[in-house]
Amino acid sequence: DTEVTQTPKHLVMGMTNKKSLKCEQHMGHRAMYWYKQKAKKPPELMFVYSYEKLSINESVPSRFSPECPNSSLLNLHLHALQPEDSALYLCASSQGGGARQPQHFGDGTRLSIL
Amino acid sequence: AQSVAQPEDQVNVAEGNPLTVKCTYSVSGNPYLFWYVQYPNRGLQFLLKYITGDNLVKGSYGFEAEFNKSQTSFHLKKPSALVSDSALYFCAVRAFYSSASKIIFGSGTRLSIRP
């Protein structure tokens, strides 16, 4: 079992829909991350929150909007997505934003855009 | 610029034989290196890391990795492979960006262990 919980596990949505992905961790970690992963490829970093503040945005299109309501929760709001946005979306957390700490990943949300 | 290379897309090993998954890196300053494993329909799981100290690092599930500074390598090894080790393996390096750091992943190596 992973200590980072992501919901939903699967999501199918049309290009005009609005939906949200949720991520929760109770390890007391203060850095949280969103990644996008295509099949058989490495994860691509989208956003980093450090102490609940957005610290890295990897030039992600505005149709993806992250939110960190508190230190345990991370959301990714989706609106007007494109078919190429279909992928596995992974959330991760680490103890602080420093380089020495490994990241702990959830099992992801598999997103399909019709 | 920081980078990580995994030269083999796939590694095939017979069960019981030793396995090696290769990784080379390029960083400025001291490298912080990691190995992760991904099973089908799962997220990535942390296996081991090198920060400083002993060049041979031991991790989960009997895996170990050898840090070689002169060859800028961090190869993943296991003395005796199991069929259950079959998965996708990622080498990674942490890079600093102002107040936060991010991981740079290699392209991944698919490990296949035949019975």
Interface residues (C-beta under 8 A of the other chain):
Chain A: T2 V4 Q6 A31 Y33 K40 K41 P42 P43 L45 V48 S50 S55 I56 L90 A92 G97 G98 A99 R100 P102 Q103 H104 F105 G106 D107 G108
Chain B: Y32 F34 Y36 N41 R42 G43 L44 Q45 F46 K49 I51 L88 F90 R94 A95 F96 Y97 S98 S99 A100 S101 K102 I103 F105 G106 S107 G108 R110
